Amino acid sequence: MSTLSIKGGKVLSGSLAISGNKNAALPMIAAALLADEPVTLENVPDIADVAVMLEAAESFGATVARDLKNSTVTISIPKLKSVRLSESLASKLRTSFLFAGPLLARARKASLPPPGGDAIGRRRLDPHFAGFKALGAKTSAGRKSLRLEGELKGAKILLDEASVTATENIMMAATLAKGVTTIYNAACEPHIADLAGMLSSMGAKIEGAGTNLIRIEGVEKLHGCTARVGCDFI
């Protein structure tokens, strides 16, 4: 059996740059689709999930410029060229469904295959669909695609579970909905506050992110911004 011998007694010092939080970076990439102006993200982690999420954004018509050395990504999508995501891309990533809210808000329709990625725990899409329906979208689930369509209007939404991705998806969709949306039993994770901060810098009107009660007042349009991905807590 291998052994590891450590001799202590020496003072340690130095600094370490903490990587960006994956769970903040992925929804922030999806949120970039809400604006027709460039969005720059800083402190973006260099991981496979981010690469797939950026590839998915490109499939909708985005131009992506990535600087790995400085951990920045600029996403520009003046016009959506598609609202459909390929099955091959969706199968690689659970969070591919986070594009549903931005696509629905901006184009009033979206077509996404069931997401893939890891299968850790119970992760239903029901809260997403319930939220979108409350906002006025018509939803249908086929064997190979999940379709959403409709003009969104503000609503009071009570999540039957404090789903992180459902909270993020509904919050993104509500930014461009007509009227006020209130999400009850919202998830409170720090990366939701990161996403809300980004959306606010794009012109969204959001209150309460980071608590279980989030209020979003819809606006007509969002603009570009520069936002920093929070550090990875792990």
C-alpha positions, 0 to 999 in steps of 0.5 A: 500500500502506498504511503504519504509522509508529511513533515510539518512545522513550516509556515505556509503562505501565498495566494490562489485564484479561485475558479468561477462557479460552474453553477453560476456560469452556465445560467449566465451563459444562457442569460446572454441570449436575452440581449441583442448586444454583446455580453462579457462574462469574467472568471469563467471556469475552463471546464467541459460543461462551459464549452458545451453550453457555449457551443449550444449558444452558437447553435442559436446564432451567437458569436462567441469569443473566449479568452482562456488566459484571462477567463473571459467570454464575450457572447454576441447574438444580435439576432436569433437564427434558431430556437431549436437545440440539437439532441446531441448537444442537449444530451451532454448537459443537464443545464441545456434546458436553461436556454428555455426561459431566454428563448421563450422570452426573446423569441416567444418559442423554444424547442429543446430535447430532454436534457442529458448530463449526470443523473444524480438525484431526482431532477424533475422538469415539472417546476419549469413547465408549471412556471412557464404555463403560469406565465402564459406559455403553451407547453407540449412534450413529445418523444424527442422534444419539449416545446414552448410557445406564447407571449409571456405575462407576469404571474404569481408562481409557487414552486412545488419544490425550491428548484435552482434551475426552475427558479433561474429559468422562470426568473430569466423568462420573467425579465421580458414578460409584461407585468410583475412576476412573483416566485414563491418558494424560490431557491436561495443559492448564491449563484441565483443572486449572481444571475440576478445581478447580471440580469439587473446590470442588463436592465432587468428589475429584480428584487429578493434574489437570494431569498425564497421570494423573488419579484421581477418586473418585466421590461421591454428590452435588455442590453449588454453588460459585463458580469463576473462569475462568482467563485466556486464554493467547493 
